[in-house]
Every structure is written in structure tokens, then in C-alpha cells.
Amino acid sequence: MGKGGEKGGEAGELEGQSRFYTWEEIQKHNLRTDKWLVIERKVYNVTKWANRHPGGQRVISHCAGEDATDAFQAFHINPTLVRKFLKPLLIGELAPGEPSQDRDKNSQLVEDFRALRKTAEDMNLFRASPVFFSLYLGHIIAMEVLAWLMVSYFGTGWITTLFLSFILTTSQAQAGWLQHDFGHLSVFKKSSWNHIVHKFIIGHLKGASANWWNHRHFQHHVKPNIFKKDPDVNMLHIFVLGETQPVEYGKKKLKYLPYNHQHEYFFLTKILLPFLLAWSHTFQLGAWFFSQGVGSSLFIKRQKFLESHWFVWVTQMNHIPMEIDSEKHRDWLSSQMSATCNIEQSFFNDWFTGHLNFQIEHHLFPTMPRHNFWKVKPLVKSLCAKYGVQYEEKSLGKAFVDIVGSLKKSGDLWLDAYLHK
């Protein structure tokens, strides 16, 4: 137990003597009303501050009782500035005899990964190309302008609306990938600039909430494919995922839906998704159609139906076929690699997926501009080979097939447990 015990939680900045804590002590403070975490061997009490955390209180709570050094470095583009906010929360440090990593993690692997990150920084791989993002935004705006010009020039005939559906589907999908870049602070050097553009793109081009996206998406990044922590896999009322959850809920005789058919009704969810996606942008164009005597509802649904297919297949191909389970307290590299796979690189794949075909590199370095993923990829593969960590990469077609296969496997596990256990 550390010197000063619980008083350390109220001490703020250390005064005079240092307070030392063991991992056994720190791991006890992982409750909703009691949260400590460790960053670079410093111990912080974030209980009261968590609700003011810009990324949301849940993402920081998921790291409570753990070493959060790699997560801290992964999400902040200016760690030196952020440390000033942490200073009043400092309550002590790890005792001299305590390892820097908790729960018997491979300390050499952790240090090698941090050295890899430092190498990437020295290679300027965290520096964005203004030309790349300007051209990317330009091609989205060009498609939007083209759509309006087509309506103005050709009217609202069915051939025009068919072409418009494909043009607006493409522009909206690409806008989705672009807001993702700014949401991860990977474009500008200042967080505030990224936030401003992110709010514009996701709010005005996509019709969604930037805060909602941040709070949800960062949870996924810090604890990917981990039940109760990654909101993207908390889908019990619709799907059972992985290998342990289906058996667990099958034994409990839970059956919100016939999960053994989930690989089939997965296709239906993309029909319903358009009603949940952003509507503001297409309502504006749809209003034009309505005023011209063409039903806007059908136009909107067609465009959103196409976009939802694009969105769902791309966002699920990297994670659903991977390991999905409860918290195992792995190191940053191992945790991300077990939950993530890549899709082969090509000009089309890069564009079609918004560079999410480099999902491994993106998860390891969320603030790295996407046009640099291919440069850090060989370093990541080399590190994984050194420690026997699987680096999975597949074709785009196989990735899509694996989504369905994974859902079928999980559904069959659920049915067997439901009927026989």
C-alpha cells in the first residue's frame, strides 16, 4: 500500500514526499466512483475529472486500474500540453520495485513498440499533407456541386435521379471517411482546428453529432472488440459475436432473435440502417425534388440504402471476423492486433475504404494521417514477427465473406448451447 493511503486521492500535486503505490493497490481503483490510472509510472486519480474528459468519461474509465501510457500517447497530438491538465490529479508514482507494466505484460514488447512509435515520429509520419486532404475534400465538394448542377440542368427525371443516387452515395461515403480523419486529430497540428472542421463535416455534410461520435468511437479504439467496453460489439439484441458470448447466452436461453440466422438477416440490417443515418444533407436536396413533383422520400431511401451497404461492409470487415471477448488486459500492441486485420493495399481499396484497409496501423496510431500508413506498415509487421504476434491481411472479397462466415459460426455456437447445454 502506498504511503498516505486514501489521502493520496485528494492530494493533487505531490508536496514534499513522494507517495508510492503497488500494482495490487492501483488495480483496486477501477470502479465508477473510484478511478486511478498510471501514465509513465505516475499515478493519477481521475475520479472527479473523468466527467470533464473531452473524449468522454467512459473511454478514460475503461483504463482505470491500468497502465494507460500507450493509450494516452495514442490519442493526444500534444501530450506535453495535456500533462498540464493531469498535474493536479497526480497522487504518486509506482513504487521503485514495481515493473512499469501491469499484469505480467511483456515489458520488452511494450518498450519495443514505444521505440517504434518514436521512430515513426522521427520519420515525420504524424505530419499531415495539406495537399492530400485538400484534394480529398475537393473531390467530395466537386461531387456535391455536380449533383446540384445536374438537377438544375437536366431536371428531376428518373435517369437523373439514378445518377444522382450514385454520386451522392459516393460523396457521402467519402465525407464519412474524411470526418473520421478530423475526428482523430490527424490533419491539423492543433486539436481545436481539427474539432472545428470535424464538426462541420459530420454536422453539415453527414447530419450527425461530433460529440456522440467522439465518445463512442474512442471507446472502440481504446478497447476494441471487448464486451462492455467497445460499444461496437455490444449488440446482444441483434447479434451474438465471437466464440464465448454465443455459448454464454445460449446456456442462459436468451433469444431476442434467432441468432442462428444472423448471417442471413445481417443483410436486412443494412436496409434499416438508412433510417438511422444522417438525413440533413439529403433532405435539402430531397426538398428540391419534392418541390419539382418527385417524391423525396424514395430518393433519400435509395441513396441511404446504397451508402449504408458501403458503410457497413467496410466498417465491419476489419473487426467482426477477429477475436471478440471479455477484457484480457493485454498490452496495447497485442490488444489491437487480436481485434484488427488489414485489407490488401491498392488504389481502389485505399479510396473505397478511406484507408481503413490499413486498420492495424490506424488502431496502433490513431492520430497518424492515413496517407502515411503504408510507410509504417513494414515496421509494424517486423515487430509483430519478432514477438510472434499475428499480422492478418486479406483481400477485400475475402474480408466481406469472412463477416458472414463469422456471424454464421457464432450463430451456430449459440444454437448448440441453446438446445443442448
Protein Blocks (a to p, Z undefined) as FASTA:
>chain_A
ZZhijmlmmnmpaehiacdddfklmmmmmcfklccddeehiacdfklmmmmpmnbjklmm
mmgoiafklmmmmmpcblmlmmmmmmmmpgbdcdfklcfbghhiafklmmmmmmmmmmmm
mnopmbccfklmmmmmmmmmmmmmmmmmmmmmnopafklmmmmmmmmmmmmmmmmmmmmm
mmnopmbmblklmmmmmmmmmmmmnopafklmmmmmmmmmmmghighklmmlmcmkmmcg
hjllmmmmmmnopafbafklmmmmmmmmmmmmmmmmcfklmmmmmmmmmmnopafklmmm
mmmmmmmmmmmmmmmmmmmmmccdddehiafklmmmmmpccddddfklmmmnoopmmmmm
mmmmmmbcfklmmmmmmmmmmmmmmnopacddddfklmmmmmmmmmmmmmmmmmmmmmmZ
Z
